[in-house]
Amino acid sequence: MNRRMFLKTGGAVSAGMLLPTWSAAAPVDFSKIGFDKQRYERNNAQTIMIFLYGGPSPLAGNLTNLDEITKASQSDYDNYFRGLTLTSNDFWQEAGGIALESMLSNGDMNLFRTCFSQLREDEGNRSHSQCVSQNQRGINTLEDSGGIFSIIANTLYRNGVIDENSRLPFVSMEGDTTFFSAPDFTLESFLKPTAVSASLENPYERDDDNQWFYYSEAEREQEEYRKTRAGFDAAMDQLAQSKNAPGKMKEAFEKRAELDAFIKGINEADLPSGIEYPNNDFSEKLSNAIKILEKNADTKIISLGSGGLGGWDDHSEARDYQSRSESLFESISTALQHIKTIGKEGNINIMVFGEFGRNVNLNSSFGWDHGNLQNFYLFGGKNYFNHLGVVGETALSQTGAINRMYLTPTASSYWFEPYSVAATIYDIYGITNPEILTGGYGPIQAGLHR
């Protein structure tokens, strides 16, 4: 049994004894949410959220403490990874550091090295499911409350800036996600995310070759039946609406024709001249997300995940963390060129983080165990974000236990709980008092907001 499976099995047995005491989440009271329409319109924000499931190591963006780490590590970094080169800003060159340096020098990236949860450190909370749920809901509670993006959707609707005529205001390219959960309030169907595949396959298109199945044998012989596609589509949509019960299926058919035309348009759109993404599934998904935002100003948020790269739960055999990170940051670097070419660098922002970070001891299985410090990467959004560059300094902390060697903010460093990421998102979409949604945590500071 490898280390990862042992830890997961052992955790399942003892979880009941280790769970901390949590406070229950109160239902969202939208009447108490302040909203600044002028800020919302001035920012004109569009967000691509890349959530790295599994908990990414912070080392790709922070090798500041490398000498201390390698001296104290259980396993030898130098003899395991294919290279361990520091760039001028202490990025890991072989793990996307060249792309990170380029984005930093171009003024396109803010990197916060000290997204750190003292709450989780105190509570001993390093559970995947709990931390994913907390970060995607933006609050440190066990009970379900609305996800960040559903709360934004309902707030924008209640303040009259989006309505049933808004086209695809929210999109998910990763399937179901807690970002869009709404267990404690009603979310109108048009505010729910539209699911779109990574390659923009068009599930809403009707196949011309199979159209004849819907006609009688006598009708099939009459050519005019094959020429009345608009009438055929309208009749089929009407039939579907009459037969489907209220719910997701009925809602999907209400949007079928619109989605069919929209996705066809996106698929037919070429990339700008000179833009060439790396050849991987994640890059295809990211480029299609930007096409959606370019062609449809109504789309505010796209939840992307990191599908196509692999997961980030590197308890053992973490060698391909380098290639995953390299693909991630090279794809984002190309995306930023794409965004600039279409003149959207002021509007579009790309956010990257996960449920937590990793310890820095390379364990006996050549992986890293769960930790509470991670990087938060923020790209673009120049209408509303200042360029700070790299923020936060780390120190190596050791408890004496071989697998508890981890990074923490230095005593003088700026740092924030991950719930401040949620507050930052709320802020750029016009919510003036995000602290009431995040358990008291405000937006990221350090001069980030214009």
C-alpha positions as a Python dict, from the first residue, in 0.01 Angstrom:
ca = {
    (1, 'M'): (0, 0, 0),
    (2, 'N'): (153, 336, -96),
    (3, 'R'): (168, 628, 141),
    (4, 'R'): (-126, 810, -16),
    (5, 'M'): (-363, 514, 25),
    (6, 'F'): (-241, 451, 381),
    (7, 'L'): (-308, 811, 483),
    (8, 'K'): (-653, 813, 323),
    (9, 'T'): (-748, 479, 486),
    (10, 'G'): (-613, 581, 827),
    (11, 'G'): (-791, 916, 801),
    (12, 'A'): (-1124, 746, 734),
    (13, 'V'): (-1094, 536, 1049),
    (14, 'S'): (-1002, 821, 1281),
    (15, 'A'): (-1198, 1110, 1124),
    (16, 'G'): (-1466, 1105, 1391),
    (17, 'M'): (-1206, 1163, 1663),
    (18, 'L'): (-1020, 1439, 1481),
    (19, 'L'): (-1298, 1665, 1357),
    (20, 'P'): (-1284, 2009, 1520),
    (21, 'T'): (-1582, 2193, 1658),
    (22, 'W'): (-1749, 2402, 1389),
    (23, 'S'): (-2008, 2677, 1390),
    (24, 'A'): (-2314, 2640, 1169),
    (25, 'A'): (-2360, 2869, 872),
    (26, 'A'): (-2656, 3103, 889),
    (27, 'P'): (-2868, 3138, 574),
    (28, 'V'): (-2757, 3422, 349),
    (29, 'D'): (-2955, 3739, 421),
    (30, 'F'): (-2940, 3920, 88),
    (31, 'S'): (-3115, 4225, 231),
    (32, 'K'): (-2801, 4301, 431),
    (33, 'I'): (-2561, 4282, 138),
    (34, 'G'): (-2445, 4625, 26),
    (35, 'F'): (-2403, 4679, -347),
    (36, 'D'): (-2232, 4958, -540),
    (37, 'K'): (-2363, 4956, -897),
    (38, 'Q'): (-2111, 5217, -1009),
    (39, 'R'): (-1821, 5004, -887),
    (40, 'Y'): (-1967, 4698, -1059),
    (41, 'E'): (-2005, 4883, -1389),
    (42, 'R'): (-1667, 5057, -1362),
    (43, 'N'): (-1483, 4730, -1300),
    (44, 'N'): (-1680, 4541, -1565),
    (45, 'A'): (-1510, 4230, -1429),
    (46, 'Q'): (-1503, 3887, -1587),
    (47, 'T'): (-1341, 3604, -1394),
    (48, 'I'): (-1186, 3269, -1489),
    (49, 'M'): (-1144, 3056, -1177),
    (50, 'I'): (-882, 2780, -1196),
    (51, 'F'): (-918, 2576, -878),
    (52, 'L'): (-637, 2322, -832),
    (53, 'Y'): (-810, 2026, -667),
    (54, 'G'): (-592, 1815, -440),
    (55, 'G'): (-395, 2098, -286),
    (56, 'P'): (-96, 2227, -487),
    (57, 'S'): (252, 2258, -342),
    (58, 'P'): (359, 2625, -322),
    (59, 'L'): (711, 2545, -443),
    (60, 'A'): (656, 2629, -813),
    (61, 'G'): (610, 2991, -711),
    (62, 'N'): (831, 2998, -402),
    (63, 'L'): (1173, 2837, -362),
    (64, 'T'): (1288, 3115, -129),
    (65, 'N'): (1368, 2872, 152),
    (66, 'L'): (1517, 2601, -68),
    (67, 'D'): (1856, 2571, 103),
    (68, 'E'): (1699, 2507, 443),
    (69, 'I'): (1440, 2272, 294),
    (70, 'T'): (1686, 2052, 109),
    (71, 'K'): (1916, 2022, 410),
    (72, 'A'): (1634, 1906, 638),
    (73, 'S'): (1422, 1705, 394),
    (74, 'Q'): (1368, 1334, 455),
    (75, 'S'): (1423, 1250, 85),
    (76, 'D'): (1671, 1415, -148),
    (77, 'Y'): (1519, 1682, -373),
    (78, 'D'): (1824, 1708, -599),
    (79, 'N'): (1831, 1341, -693),
    (80, 'Y'): (1457, 1309, -749),
    (81, 'F'): (1340, 1601, -962),
    (82, 'R'): (1462, 1668, -1317),
    (83, 'G'): (1597, 2007, -1215),
    (84, 'L'): (1584, 2242, -920),
    (85, 'T'): (1685, 2580, -1060),
    (86, 'L'): (1586, 2911, -898),
    (87, 'T'): (1488, 3201, -1119),
    (88, 'S'): (1566, 3560, -1026),
    (89, 'N'): (1242, 3586, -822),
    (90, 'D'): (1284, 3243, -662),
    (91, 'F'): (1040, 3059, -888),
    (92, 'W'): (1107, 2696, -975),
    (93, 'Q'): (1238, 2720, -1331),
    (94, 'E'): (1157, 2359, -1424),
    (95, 'A'): (803, 2394, -1283),
    (96, 'G'): (684, 2688, -1490),
    (97, 'G'): (926, 2946, -1352),
    (98, 'I'): (1016, 3090, -1693),
    (99, 'A'): (650, 3164, -1769),
    (100, 'L'): (603, 3310, -1420),
    (101, 'E'): (900, 3543, -1465),
    (102, 'S'): (764, 3658, -1801),
    (103, 'M'): (418, 3734, -1660),
    (104, 'L'): (568, 3914, -1362),
    (105, 'S'): (796, 4132, -1574),
    (106, 'N'): (505, 4218, -1806),
    (107, 'G'): (301, 4345, -1512),
    (108, 'D'): (39, 4074, -1562),
    (109, 'M'): (73, 3878, -1238),
    (110, 'N'): (26, 3929, -868),
    (111, 'L'): (157, 3639, -661),
    (112, 'F'): (67, 3620, -293),
    (113, 'R'): (296, 3367, -125),
    (114, 'T'): (125, 3383, 213),
    (115, 'C'): (-233, 3265, 176),
    (116, 'F'): (-223, 3094, 514),
    (117, 'S'): (-496, 2952, 737),
    (118, 'Q'): (-415, 3000, 1102),
    (119, 'L'): (-769, 2881, 1175),
    (120, 'R'): (-699, 2544, 1018),
    (121, 'E'): (-360, 2525, 1182),
    (122, 'D'): (-522, 2575, 1522),
    (123, 'E'): (-803, 2330, 1449),
    (124, 'G'): (-589, 2063, 1285),
    (125, 'N'): (-807, 2080, 975),
    (126, 'R'): (-644, 1948, 656),
    (127, 'S'): (-936, 1756, 508),
    (128, 'H'): (-982, 1778, 132),
    (129, 'S'): (-1362, 1787, 134),
    (130, 'Q'): (-1395, 2041, 415),
    (131, 'C'): (-1128, 2274, 279),
    (132, 'V'): (-1267, 2262, -77),
    (133, 'S'): (-1612, 2341, 56),
    (134, 'Q'): (-1486, 2622, 278),
    (135, 'N'): (-1277, 2789, 8),
    (136, 'Q'): (-1549, 2766, -257),
    (137, 'R'): (-1811, 2902, -16),
    (138, 'G'): (-1573, 3156, 135),
    (139, 'I'): (-1652, 3082, 498),
    (140, 'N'): (-1504, 2866, 774),
    (141, 'T'): (-1811, 2658, 862),
    (142, 'L'): (-1909, 2295, 831),
    (143, 'E'): (-2274, 2341, 739),
    (144, 'D'): (-2347, 2413, 375),
    (145, 'S'): (-2418, 2767, 269),
    (146, 'G'): (-2422, 2920, -76),
    (147, 'G'): (-2116, 2907, -299),
    (148, 'I'): (-1932, 3230, -384),
    (149, 'F'): (-2056, 3247, -741),
    (150, 'S'): (-2419, 3168, -656),
    (151, 'I'): (-2416, 3446, -396),
    (152, 'I'): (-2278, 3686, -658),
    (153, 'A'): (-2540, 3571, -909),
    (154, 'N'): (-2828, 3630, -668),
    (155, 'T'): (-2686, 3967, -558),
    (156, 'L'): (-2650, 4092, -914),
    (157, 'Y'): (-3002, 3976, -996),
    (158, 'R'): (-3153, 4138, -687),
    (159, 'N'): (-2983, 4465, -780),
    (160, 'G'): (-3111, 4461, -1137),
    (161, 'V'): (-2785, 4427, -1327),
    (162, 'I'): (-2856, 4082, -1469),
    (163, 'D'): (-3193, 3924, -1545),
    (164, 'E'): (-3359, 3646, -1744),
    (165, 'N'): (-3246, 3816, -2068),
    (166, 'S'): (-2877, 3795, -1975),
    (167, 'R'): (-2711, 3530, -2188),
    (168, 'L'): (-2506, 3268, -2006),
    (169, 'P'): (-2399, 3491, -1716),
    (170, 'F'): (-2230, 3197, -1542),
    (171, 'V'): (-2054, 2901, -1701),
    (172, 'S'): (-1897, 2586, -1560),
    (173, 'M'): (-1641, 2394, -1764),
    (174, 'E'): (-1576, 2151, -1480),
    (175, 'G'): (-1922, 2012, -1402),
    (176, 'D'): (-2074, 2045, -1056),
    (177, 'T'): (-1881, 2262, -813),
    (178, 'T'): (-1948, 2409, -470),
    (179, 'F'): (-1875, 2754, -615),
    (180, 'F'): (-2228, 2740, -761),
    (181, 'S'): (-2409, 2566, -473),
    (182, 'A'): (-2725, 2732, -338),
    (183, 'P'): (-2867, 2509, -62),
    (184, 'D'): (-3001, 2789, 158),
    (185, 'F'): (-3164, 3023, -95),
    (186, 'T'): (-3355, 3004, -421),
    (187, 'L'): (-3154, 3057, -737),
    (188, 'E'): (-3350, 3135, -1051),
    (189, 'S'): (-3286, 2889, -1333),
    (190, 'F'): (-3123, 3150, -1560),
    (191, 'L'): (-2869, 3225, -1284),
    (192, 'K'): (-2751, 2866, -1262),
    (193, 'P'): (-2428, 2788, -1446),
    (194, 'T'): (-2445, 2657, -1799),
    (195, 'A'): (-2236, 2344, -1833),
    (196, 'V'): (-1999, 2358, -2130),
    (197, 'S'): (-1745, 2092, -2223),
    (198, 'A'): (-1375, 2167, -2239),
    (199, 'S'): (-1363, 2131, -2618),
    (200, 'L'): (-1696, 2311, -2669),
    (201, 'E'): (-1865, 2002, -2806),
    (202, 'N'): (-2218, 2106, -2890),
    (203, 'P'): (-2472, 1883, -2711),
    (204, 'Y'): (-2750, 2123, -2814),
    (205, 'E'): (-2708, 2066, -3188),
    (206, 'R'): (-2949, 1837, -3371),
    (207, 'D'): (-2789, 1604, -3624),
    (208, 'D'): (-2916, 1669, -3976),
    (209, 'D'): (-2837, 1313, -4078),
    (210, 'N'): (-3072, 1173, -3815),
    (211, 'Q'): (-3355, 1419, -3869),
    (212, 'W'): (-3548, 1171, -4082),
    (213, 'F'): (-3610, 949, -3778),
    (214, 'Y'): (-3875, 1197, -3666),
    (215, 'Y'): (-4088, 1160, -3979),
    (216, 'S'): (-4322, 893, -4108),
    (217, 'E'): (-4212, 682, -4402),
    (218, 'A'): (-4436, 881, -4636),
    (219, 'E'): (-4301, 1211, -4507),
    (220, 'R'): (-3943, 1102, -4556),
    (221, 'E'): (-3999, 1079, -4928),
    (222, 'Q'): (-4109, 1442, -4950),
    (223, 'E'): (-3812, 1671, -4996),
    (224, 'E'): (-3980, 1973, -4834),
    (225, 'Y'): (-3969, 1801, -4495),
    (226, 'R'): (-3591, 1805, -4511),
    (227, 'K'): (-3581, 2178, -4586),
    (228, 'T'): (-3789, 2312, -4299),
    (229, 'R'): (-3524, 2293, -4028),
    (230, 'A'): (-3642, 2601, -3840),
    (231, 'G'): (-3995, 2468, -3826),
    (232, 'F'): (-3872, 2125, -3726),
    (233, 'D'): (-3660, 2266, -3442),
    (234, 'A'): (-3946, 2479, -3315),
    (235, 'A'): (-4184, 2182, -3319),
    (236, 'M'): (-3934, 1961, -3135),
    (237, 'D'): (-3868, 2227, -2871),
    (238, 'Q'): (-4239, 2272, -2817),
    (239, 'L'): (-4286, 1896, -2785),
    (240, 'A'): (-4002, 1873, -2534),
    (241, 'Q'): (-4149, 2151, -2321),
    (242, 'S'): (-4490, 1986, -2320),
    (243, 'K'): (-4350, 1649, -2211),
    (244, 'N'): (-4076, 1745, -1963),
    (245, 'A'): (-4159, 1803, -1600),
    (246, 'P'): (-4026, 2119, -1430),
    (247, 'G'): (-3658, 2085, -1342),
    (248, 'K'): (-3316, 2069, -1504),
    (249, 'M'): (-3431, 1894, -1820),
    (250, 'K'): (-3702, 2149, -1889),
    (251, 'E'): (-3463, 2437, -1814),
    (252, 'A'): (-3206, 2291, -2053),
    (253, 'F'): (-3455, 2275, -2339),
    (254, 'E'): (-3552, 2637, -2277),
    (255, 'K'): (-3194, 2735, -2362),
    (256, 'R'): (-3128, 2476, -2635),
    (257, 'A'): (-3161, 2695, -2943),
    (258, 'E'): (-2965, 2984, -2790),
    (259, 'L'): (-2684, 2756, -2675),
    (260, 'D'): (-2671, 2578, -3008),
    (261, 'A'): (-2617, 2904, -3196),
    (262, 'F'): (-2376, 3045, -2938),
    (263, 'I'): (-2149, 2741, -2925),
    (264, 'K'): (-2142, 2717, -3303),
    (265, 'G'): (-2026, 3077, -3315),
    (266, 'I'): (-1751, 3018, -3061),
    (267, 'N'): (-1632, 2703, -3239),
    (268, 'E'): (-1610, 2890, -3567),
    (269, 'A'): (-1406, 3176, -3416),
    (270, 'D'): (-1033, 3160, -3491),
    (271, 'L'): (-763, 3252, -3243),
    (272, 'P'): (-600, 3591, -3305),
    (273, 'S'): (-296, 3588, -3530),
    (274, 'G'): (21, 3489, -3342),
    (275, 'I'): (-157, 3323, -3048),
    (276, 'E'): (-55, 2960, -3016),
    (277, 'Y'): (-143, 2767, -2702),
    (278, 'P'): (49, 2464, -2573),
    (279, 'N'): (-93, 2140, -2710),
    (280, 'N'): (-289, 2001, -2415),
    (281, 'D'): (-652, 1965, -2310),
    (282, 'F'): (-626, 2230, -2039),
    (283, 'S'): (-502, 2491, -2289),
    (284, 'E'): (-794, 2412, -2518),
    (285, 'K'): (-1036, 2467, -2232),
    (286, 'L'): (-870, 2793, -2128),
    (287, 'S'): (-865, 2932, -2482),
    (288, 'N'): (-1233, 2847, -2526),
    (289, 'A'): (-1315, 3020, -2196),
    (290, 'I'): (-1154, 3340, -2324),
    (291, 'K'): (-1344, 3312, -2652),
    (292, 'I'): (-1667, 3294, -2452),
    (293, 'L'): (-1579, 3605, -2251),
    (294, 'E'): (-1476, 3792, -2564),
    (295, 'K'): (-1792, 3708, -2761),
    (296, 'N'): (-2037, 3743, -2474),
    (297, 'A'): (-2015, 4040, -2239),
    (298, 'D'): (-2299, 3892, -2032),
    (299, 'T'): (-2075, 3608, -1910),
    (300, 'K'): (-1930, 3715, -1576),
    (301, 'I'): (-1767, 3405, -1429),
    (302, 'I'): (-1633, 3079, -1573),
    (303, 'S'): (-1533, 2800, -1337),
    (304, 'L'): (-1257, 2608, -1510),
    (305, 'G'): (-1088, 2370, -1267),
    (306, 'S'): (-760, 2221, -1388),
    (307, 'G'): (-895, 1921, -1578),
    (308, 'G'): (-655, 1820, -1853),
    (309, 'L'): (-351, 1866, -1631),
    (310, 'G'): (-422, 1612, -1359),
    (311, 'G'): (-480, 1642, -985),
    (312, 'W'): (-256, 1803, -725),
    (313, 'D'): (-280, 1553, -439),
    (314, 'D'): (93, 1479, -442),
    (315, 'H'): (136, 1258, -135),
    (316, 'S'): (367, 1029, -333),
    (317, 'E'): (565, 1024, -657),
    (318, 'A'): (535, 1399, -709),
    (319, 'R'): (783, 1417, -997),
    (320, 'D'): (521, 1517, -1256),
    (321, 'Y'): (429, 1820, -1041),
    (322, 'Q'): (696, 1995, -1248),
    (323, 'S'): (536, 1919, -1585),
    (324, 'R'): (186, 1995, -1455),
    (325, 'S'): (297, 2332, -1320),
    (326, 'E'): (489, 2410, -1637),
    (327, 'S'): (182, 2333, -1852),
    (328, 'L'): (-42, 2537, -1622),
    (329, 'F'): (168, 2853, -1627),
    (330, 'E'): (265, 2833, -1994),
    (331, 'S'): (-105, 2805, -2078),
    (332, 'I'): (-190, 3104, -1860),
    (333, 'S'): (96, 3304, -2014),
    (334, 'T'): (-47, 3240, -2361),
    (335, 'A'): (-397, 3323, -2232),
    (336, 'L'): (-275, 3663, -2116),
    (337, 'Q'): (-133, 3734, -2462),
    (338, 'H'): (-471, 3627, -2603),
    (339, 'I'): (-655, 3860, -2362),
    (340, 'K'): (-430, 4153, -2451),
    (341, 'T'): (-474, 4094, -2822),
    (342, 'I'): (-853, 4122, -2790),
    (343, 'G'): (-821, 4429, -2566),
    (344, 'K'): (-967, 4269, -2250),
    (345, 'E'): (-672, 4284, -2010),
    (346, 'G'): (-856, 4543, -1803),
    (347, 'N'): (-1171, 4336, -1764),
    (348, 'I'): (-1069, 3971, -1744),
    (349, 'N'): (-894, 3831, -1439),
    (350, 'I'): (-768, 3476, -1386),
    (351, 'M'): (-746, 3340, -1031),
    (352, 'V'): (-554, 3027, -929),
    (353, 'F'): (-555, 2854, -590),
    (354, 'G'): (-669, 2529, -424),
    (355, 'E'): (-805, 2393, -99),
    (356, 'F'): (-470, 2419, 84),
    (357, 'G'): (-96, 2393, 26),
    (358, 'R'): (164, 2128, 106),
    (359, 'N'): (435, 2070, 360),
    (360, 'V'): (786, 2095, 216),
    (361, 'N'): (941, 1776, 354),
    (362, 'L'): (983, 1537, 62),
    (363, 'N'): (861, 1222, 233),
    (364, 'S'): (975, 862, 195),
    (365, 'S'): (728, 815, -93),
    (366, 'F'): (870, 1122, -269),
    (367, 'G'): (566, 1340, -211),
    (368, 'W'): (441, 1615, 16),
    (369, 'D'): (175, 1598, 286),
    (370, 'H'): (-103, 1851, 350),
    (371, 'G'): (-13, 2198, 472),
    (372, 'N'): (-189, 2527, 540),
    (373, 'L'): (14, 2774, 334),
    (374, 'Q'): (-40, 2812, -39),
    (375, 'N'): (15, 3060, -320),
    (376, 'F'): (-267, 3268, -460),
    (377, 'Y'): (-203, 3370, -820),
    (378, 'L'): (-392, 3663, -970),
    (379, 'F'): (-356, 3757, -1336),
    (380, 'G'): (-500, 4050, -1532),
    (381, 'G'): (-792, 4261, -1410),
    (382, 'K'): (-605, 4586, -1462),
    (383, 'N'): (-923, 4796, -1439),
    (384, 'Y'): (-947, 4719, -1069),
    (385, 'F'): (-621, 4556, -952),
    (386, 'N'): (-287, 4728, -904),
    (387, 'H'): (31, 4547, -1000),
    (388, 'L'): (210, 4453, -678),
    (389, 'G'): (426, 4171, -812),
    (390, 'V'): (527, 3920, -544),
    (391, 'V'): (380, 3974, -197),
    (392, 'G'): (459, 3781, 119),
    (393, 'E'): (768, 3624, 274),
    (394, 'T'): (795, 3277, 420),
    (395, 'A'): (999, 3101, 684),
    (396, 'L'): (1065, 2730, 736),
    (397, 'S'): (894, 2592, 1044),
    (398, 'Q'): (966, 2252, 1198),
    (399, 'T'): (783, 2078, 1478),
    (400, 'G'): (1041, 1805, 1523),
    (401, 'A'): (815, 1546, 1358),
    (402, 'I'): (965, 1431, 1033),
    (403, 'N'): (658, 1511, 824),
    (404, 'R'): (574, 1848, 981),
    (405, 'M'): (822, 2070, 805),
    (406, 'Y'): (628, 2352, 644),
    (407, 'L'): (629, 2715, 537),
    (408, 'T'): (462, 2993, 735),
    (409, 'P'): (452, 3371, 689),
    (410, 'T'): (743, 3551, 852),
    (411, 'A'): (659, 3762, 1156),
    (412, 'S'): (667, 4083, 951),
    (413, 'S'): (497, 3953, 636),
    (414, 'Y'): (153, 4036, 504),
    (415, 'W'): (-72, 3728, 497),
    (416, 'F'): (-441, 3643, 475),
    (417, 'E'): (-683, 3356, 533),
    (418, 'P'): (-819, 3191, 216),
    (419, 'Y'): (-1162, 3342, 290),
    (420, 'S'): (-1017, 3677, 185),
    (421, 'V'): (-1007, 3539, -170),
    (422, 'A'): (-1386, 3515, -157),
    (423, 'A'): (-1409, 3867, -14),
    (424, 'T'): (-1189, 3996, -299),
    (425, 'I'): (-1419, 3838, -558),
    (426, 'Y'): (-1725, 3985, -388),
    (427, 'D'): (-1556, 4326, -383),
    (428, 'I'): (-1480, 4345, -755),
    (429, 'Y'): (-1841, 4253, -835),
    (430, 'G'): (-1971, 4548, -634),
    (431, 'I'): (-2043, 4399, -290),
    (432, 'T'): (-1943, 4667, -39),
    (433, 'N'): (-1951, 4463, 283),
    (434, 'P'): (-1813, 4120, 191),
    (435, 'E'): (-1713, 4055, 554),
    (436, 'I'): (-2073, 3959, 638),
    (437, 'L'): (-2041, 3670, 392),
    (438, 'T'): (-1696, 3548, 496),
    (439, 'G'): (-1715, 3534, 874),
    (440, 'G'): (-1546, 3873, 914),
    (441, 'Y'): (-1260, 3841, 663),
    (442, 'G'): (-1219, 4133, 423),
    (443, 'P'): (-1063, 4153, 75),
    (444, 'I'): (-692, 4105, 18),
    (445, 'Q'): (-517, 4430, 102),
    (446, 'A'): (-150, 4533, 56),
    (447, 'G'): (-259, 4794, -200),
    (448, 'L'): (-417, 4547, -442),
    (449, 'H'): (-742, 4729, -519),
    (450, 'R'): (-758, 5045, -730),
}
